[in-house]
Amino acid sequence: MAAPKLTEDEVHAACVDIVAQGERPTALTLLEKLGRGSLTTITKYLNTWQATDEAQALKSEALPAVVKVPAELSREGEDLLKKMWNTAKGIADEELEIQREALKQAEQANQAKVEEAFKFSEVQNMKIERLEDDFNTIRKQFDAEYKAHKETRGHLAEAEKINVGILKDNDRLQHEIAELKKQQAALEEANKTAVQEKQALQKQHEEALKKKDAEIKTLDMQVHKLQMSLDSAVSSNEQLKTDIKAKASELSKRTVEVETLSVRYESSTAELKTAKAELKAANKAVSDAEKMVAKLEGQLEVYVSLEEKGKPE
């Protein structure tokens, strides 16, 4: 069964435990304490813990980092010490007094080698830490580049999808443009025909207007003549009415004379018949005049209606 994935909370808790021991947590000490996980993951979570308020309060950066001597170096030192011890012991057995000074010198040389080994270990540890830092930096750069590459590929895929859509839209638009060009050609042809029809209609309209103007002028002349005739007829009618009134007045006087001069009845009969004949003729003339006036008025109304219909709206 695979080991559970290392979480950020576990790394933070291990950092607190190491600080509680008076040590500064590093990626190696955390790996040794946790027993699983990669240095990249541990370094990432270590950096997030160092940025927390808890790490700032504990002042973990000021604590010393405990460096463990590698096992290979310890074993080589022990082997070397054993050899030296055996050599020294043999010499001590043979020439203990003579070789005491040589033993001291050998011990000093051994101490120098051990110190040199510790210094070499510290240098190697610093190199390892620097390499780990470089590795983490490179790893971060690689992750960033990989993420950017992944995003670029995603953008490229989206762009390809958009490009395919644009190509389809372009094909559709080309088809629509071709259809629109056909429609435009048809509309231009229809417009050309409409212009020709409009010109023909306009010409017909102008000819009709000229004809109507001539008819209106003719009707105006006829109306003017009819108006003059009507005015004359009205004047004649008024004159006839005046004459009728005069005749009626005269008839009335004669009737009174007839009534008052009944004794002269016989002599006045002939005169009365003559007056009646004149009255009858006058009434006939008035009736004929009234009929003529009515006829002229009807003709005038017809001409006026024709004139109003002939006027442009």
C-alpha positions in Angstrom: 0.0 0.0 0.0 1.4 3.4 -1.0 2.3 5.8 1.8 -0.2 8.7 2.3 0.7 11.9 0.5 2.6 14.4 2.6 0.4 17.4 3.6 1.3 21.0 4.4 -0.1 20.7 7.9 2.2 17.8 8.7 5.3 19.7 7.5 4.3 22.8 9.6 3.8 20.6 12.7 7.2 19.0 12.2 8.8 22.5 11.9 7.2 23.4 15.3 8.6 20.2 16.9 12.1 20.9 15.6 12.1 24.5 16.8 10.9 23.3 20.2 14.1 21.2 20.3 16.2 24.4 19.8 17.1 23.7 16.1 16.3 25.5 12.9 14.3 23.3 10.6 15.8 22.5 7.2 14.6 20.3 4.4 17.0 17.5 5.4 15.9 17.5 9.1 12.3 17.5 8.1 12.8 14.6 5.6 14.6 12.6 8.4 11.8 13.4 10.9 8.9 12.7 8.6 10.4 9.7 6.8 8.6 10.4 3.5 8.0 13.0 0.9 10.3 14.7 -1.6 12.7 17.6 -0.9 10.8 19.7 -3.4 7.5 19.3 -1.5 9.1 19.7 1.9 11.0 22.8 0.8 7.8 24.3 -0.6 5.9 23.7 2.7 8.9 24.9 4.7 8.9 28.2 2.8 5.1 28.6 3.5 5.7 27.9 7.2 8.6 30.4 7.4 6.2 33.1 6.0 3.6 32.5 8.8 3.3 34.6 11.9 4.0 31.5 14.0 7.5 31.1 12.5 8.2 34.8 12.9 7.2 34.6 16.6 9.4 31.6 17.2 12.3 33.3 15.4 13.3 30.0 13.7 15.8 31.8 11.4 18.0 32.7 14.4 18.2 29.1 15.6 21.3 26.9 14.7 20.9 24.2 12.1 22.2 20.9 13.5 24.2 19.0 10.9 24.5 15.3 11.2 27.8 13.8 10.0 27.2 11.3 7.2 27.4 7.7 8.2 30.1 7.0 5.5 32.3 9.6 7.0 31.8 8.3 10.5 32.6 4.8 9.4 35.8 5.9 7.7 36.8 7.8 10.8 36.2 4.8 13.0 38.3 2.5 10.7 41.1 5.1 10.7 41.0 5.3 14.5 41.1 1.6 14.8 44.1 1.3 12.6 45.8 4.0 14.5 44.9 2.4 17.8 46.3 -0.9 16.7 49.5 0.7 15.4 49.9 2.7 18.5 49.2 -0.3 20.7 51.8 -2.4 18.9 54.4 0.3 19.2 53.5 0.8 22.8 54.0 -2.8 23.5 57.4 -2.8 21.8 58.7 0.6 22.6 56.2 2.3 24.9 58.6 4.8 26.2 60.3 5.5 22.9 57.2 5.9 20.8 55.1 7.9 23.3 56.0 11.2 21.6 55.3 9.6 18.2 51.9 8.6 19.6 51.1 12.1 20.6 52.1 13.3 17.2 49.9 10.7 15.6 47.0 11.7 17.8 47.5 15.3 16.9 47.6 14.4 13.2 44.4 12.3 13.7 42.7 15.2 15.4 43.7 17.4 12.5 42.3 14.9 10.1 39.1 14.7 12.1 38.7 18.5 12.2 39.5 18.6 8.5 36.9 15.9 8.0 34.3 18.0 10.0 35.3 21.1 8.1 34.9 19.2 4.8 31.6 17.9 6.0 30.4 21.4 6.8 31.6 22.6 3.4 29.8 19.7 1.7 26.7 20.4 3.8 26.8 24.1 2.7 27.2 22.9 -0.9 24.3 20.5 -0.5 22.1 23.2 1.0 23.1 25.6 -1.8 22.5 22.9 -4.4 19.1 22.2 -2.8 18.3 25.9 -2.9 19.4 26.0 -6.6 17.5 22.8 -7.2 14.4 24.3 -5.5 14.8 27.5 -7.5 15.2 25.5 -10.7 12.3 23.3 -9.7 10.1 26.4 -9.2 11.2 27.8 -12.5 10.5 24.5 -14.1 7.1 24.4 -12.5 6.4 27.9 -13.6 7.6 27.1 -17.1 5.6 23.9 -17.2 2.5 25.8 -15.9 3.1 28.5 -18.5 3.6 25.8 -21.2 0.4 24.1 -20.1 -1.5 27.4 -20.2 0.0 28.2 -23.6 -1.1 24.8 -24.9 -4.6 25.5 -23.4 -4.6 28.9 -25.0 -3.4 27.4 -28.3 -6.2 24.8 -28.2 -8.8 27.5 -27.5 -7.3 29.6 -30.3 -7.6 26.6 -32.6 -11.2 26.1 -31.6 -11.8 29.8 -32.2 -10.0 29.6 -35.5 -12.2 26.7 -36.6 -15.2 28.7 -35.6 -13.9 31.7 -37.4 -13.3 29.6 -40.5 -16.8 28.2 -40.3 -18.2 31.7 -39.8 -16.1 33.0 -42.7 -17.5 30.3 -45.0 -21.0 31.1 -43.9 -20.4 34.8 -44.3 -18.9 34.2 -47.8 -22.0 32.3 -48.7 -24.2 35.1 -47.3 -22.1 37.7 -49.2 -22.7 35.8 -52.4 -26.4 35.6 -51.7 -26.4 39.3 -50.8 -24.6 40.1 -54.1 -27.3 38.2 -56.0 -30.0 40.0 -54.1 -28.2 43.3 -54.8 -28.0 42.5 -58.5 -31.7 41.6 -58.5 -32.5 44.8 -56.6 -30.4 46.9 -59.0 -32.3 45.4 -61.9 -35.6 45.9 -60.2 -34.5 49.5 -59.3 -33.6 50.1 -62.9 -37.0 48.8 -64.1 -38.7 50.9 -61.4 -36.8 54.0 -62.5 -37.9 53.5 -66.1 -41.5 52.9 -65.0 -41.3 56.0 -62.8 -40.1 58.0 -65.7 -42.9 56.7 -67.9 -45.5 57.3 -65.2 -44.0 60.8 -64.6 -44.3 61.5 -68.3 -47.9 60.3 -68.4 -48.6 62.3 -65.2 -47.2 65.4 -66.8 -49.2 64.9 -70.0 -52.3 64.2 -67.9 -51.6 67.4 -65.9 -51.3 69.4 -69.1 -54.5 67.9 -70.4 -56.3 68.6 -67.1 -54.9 72.2 -67.1 -56.3 72.7 -70.6 -59.7 71.2 -69.5 -59.7 73.4 -66.4 -59.0 76.5 -68.5 -61.8 75.5 -70.9 -64.1 74.9 -67.9 -63.1 78.2 -66.4 -64.1 79.9 -69.6 -67.3 78.0 -69.7 -68.0 78.8 -66.1 -67.2 82.5 -66.7 -69.6 82.5 -69.7 -72.3 80.7 -67.6 -71.7 83.1 -64.7 -72.2 86.0 -67.1 -75.3 84.3 -68.4 -76.5 83.6 -64.9 -75.9 87.2 -63.9 -77.8 88.4 -66.9 -80.6 85.9 -66.2 -80.7 87.0 -62.5 -80.9 90.7 -63.7 -83.7 89.8 -66.1 -85.4 87.9 -63.3 -85.2 90.8 -61.0 -86.5 93.1 -63.7 -89.3 90.7 -64.4 -90.1 90.5 -60.7 -90.2 94.3 -60.6 -92.5 94.3 -63.7 -94.7 91.7 -62.1 -94.9 93.8 -58.9 -95.8 96.8 -61.0 -98.3 94.8 -63.0 -99.7 93.4 -59.8 -100.0 96.9 -58.3 -101.6 98.1 -61.5 -104.0 95.1 -61.4 -104.9 95.8 -57.9 -105.7 99.4 -58.8 -107.8 98.2 -61.7 -109.5 95.7 -59.5 -110.4 98.5 -57.1 -111.6 100.6 -60.0 -113.7 97.6 -61.2 -115.2 97.2 -57.7 -115.8 100.9 -57.3 -116.9 101.4 -60.9 -119.2 98.5 -61.2 -121.5 100.7 -63.1 -118.9 100.8 -65.8 -118.5 97.0 -65.9 -119.4 96.5 -69.4 -117.2 99.2 -70.7 -114.3 98.0 -68.6 -114.6 94.3 -69.5 -112.6 94.6 -72.6 -109.9 96.4 -70.7 -109.9 93.8 -68.0 -109.5 91.0 -70.5 -106.5 92.8 -72.0 -105.0 93.2 -68.6 -105.5 89.5 -67.8 -103.9 88.5 -71.0 -100.9 90.7 -70.2 -100.7 89.2 -66.7 -100.8 85.7 -68.1 -98.0 86.6 -70.5 -96.0 88.1 -67.7 -96.5 85.0 -65.5 -95.3 82.8 -68.3 -92.3 84.9 -68.8 -91.5 84.7 -65.1 -91.9 80.9 -65.1 -89.7 80.6 -68.2 -87.1 82.8 -66.5 -87.2 80.8 -63.3 -86.7 77.5 -65.3 -83.8 79.0 -67.1 -82.2 80.2 -63.8 -82.6 76.7 -62.3 -81.1 75.1 -65.4 -78.1 77.5 -65.3 -77.6 76.9 -61.5 -77.5 73.1 -62.2 -75.0 73.6 -64.9 -72.9 75.9 -62.7 -72.8 73.2 -59.9 -71.7 70.6 -62.4 -68.9 72.8 -63.6 -67.8 73.7 -60.1 -67.7 70.0 -59.1 -65.6 69.2 -62.2 -63.3 72.0 -61.4 -62.7 70.8 -57.8 -62.1 67.2 -59.0 -59.6 68.5 -61.5 -57.5 70.4 -59.0 -54.4 68.6 -57.7 -54.4 67.5 -54.0 
